Amino acid sequence: MAKSPTERLRAICLALPEAVEKETWGYPTFRVRDKIFAMERRDDGPISMWCKAPPGSQQVLVGADPERFFVPPYVGPKGWVGMRLDRRPDWDEVAALVTRSYRLIAPKRLATLI
């Protein structure tokens, strides 16, 4: 049986060193040392994933494919990017975005482990 987008996102996030899941605002958030590096959201209906992106990446991703990527409310001004997970996402790409976000959030010692 195929895994749900939530299960797939959870597996990607929890495979990272010291990553934990904590429900916040009614949604799963994924953290390292209590700092969020990825979260699932359904604010506008369809399921999406929000994560931190390096400077400039948000504009590049949203500009290149606004059907898949968007500037999320609240954290968008801080450089986070949203990715819709209801449109058959490339899970390797999801994993790459989550891993990059983790590296931006995690302490250097943990970030170097992946």
DOSEPA-673047 format. One record per residue: x, y, z of N, C-alpha, C in turn. Coordinates in steps of 0.1 Angstrom, whole numbers, plus 5000, padded with zeros to 4 digits. Layout:
residues N
XYZXYZXYZ ...
end
This chain:
residues 114
500849885000500050005000500950135000 500550224992501350344991501250435004 502450495007502450575019501850715016 501250775026500650905024501751005024 501451125018502551235019503051265033 502151255043502651275056503651175061 503351045058504250935061505550945054 505550985042506751005034507651115039 506951235042507651345048508251315061 507451245070507951205083509151115082 509151015073510350925071511551005067 511451095058512551185053513151265065 512251325072512651415083513251345095 512651235099513151165111514351075108 514751065096516050995093517251085096 517051215098518151305100518551295115 519851325118520351315131519651395142 519151335152518451395164517151465160 516651435148515351495144514251435152 513251515156512051475163510851545157 509751475160508451535155507651585167 507051705165506251765176505151835169 503951805174502751865168502652015173 502552105164502352245167501352305158 500552395163499452455155498552355148 498552235154497652125148498352045136 499552075134500252005123501651945128 502151845121503451795125504551895121 505451915131506651995128507851905131 508951925123510051845125511251935130 511851895140512851975147514151905150 515151995151516451945157516752045168 517051995179517352075191516252185193 515052145191513852225193513652345183 514452335172514252435162513652365150 512552425145511852365133512652385120 512852265113513452275100512452235089 511352175092510352145082508952125089 507952155082506552135087505652095076 504652025080503551995071502452095074 501752145064500652235065499552205056 498352245060497152225051496252355052 496952465054496152585056495252625045 495652605033494852645021494152515015 494052415023493452295018494452185014 495052195002496052084998497252075008 497751965009498851935018500151995012 500952065021502252125016503252105027 504452125023505652115032506252255032 506652305044507352435044508752405050 509752465045511152445050511952575048 513052585055513952705054514752685041 514952795034515752785022516952885023 518052865016519152955016518753095010 519453195013519053325007518953314992 517953374986517753374971517053244966 517053134973516453014968514953024967 514253084976512853104976512353164963 513053274959512653344947512853254935 513953184935514353104923513252984922 512952924933512052804932510652854928 510152954935508753004932508753064918 509753134914509753194900509853084889 510552974892510652874882509452784881 508752764892507652674892506552704903 505852814900504852864910503652764912 503552664904502452564906502852464917 504152454919504652364930505152434942 505752554940506352624951505652754954 505752794966505052924970505752984982 505453114984505953184996504953155007 505253085018504353055028504053185037 502853195043502553305052503453285064 503553385072504353385085505853375083 506353265077507753235077508353275063 507453295053507953335040508953455040 508653565047509553675048510953645054 510953525061512253485067513053385057 512553375045513253295035512753155033 511653115041511152975040510352965026 510352845022509652815009508552705012 507452705005506452605006506452524993 506252394995506152304983504852214985 504052224974502852144974503151994973 502551914982502751774982501551694976 500551764971499351694966499451674951 500551714945500651704930501851614926 501851494931502851394928504251454928 504651494940506051554941507151454938 508251504935509451424933510051414947 509951294953510351274967511851294969 512651264959514051294960514251444962 513451524954513551674956513151714969 512051654974511551684988512651654998 513251544997514351505006515551605005 515851644993516951744991516651874998 515351924997514952045003514952035018 514451925023514451905038515851895043 516751825036518051815041518851945041 518552025031519152155030518652245042 517352235044516752315055517352265069 517552135070518152085083519552135085 520352145074521652195075521752335079 520752415075520652555078520252575093 519552485099518952495112519852425123 520352315119521052225129522352285133 522752255146524152295150525152235140 526252305138527252265128527652115129 527852075142528351935144527351835139 526051855140525051765135524951785120 524951905115524851925100525951855092 527151845098528151775091528051625090 527051565098526851425098526051375086 525451465078524651425067525251475054 
end
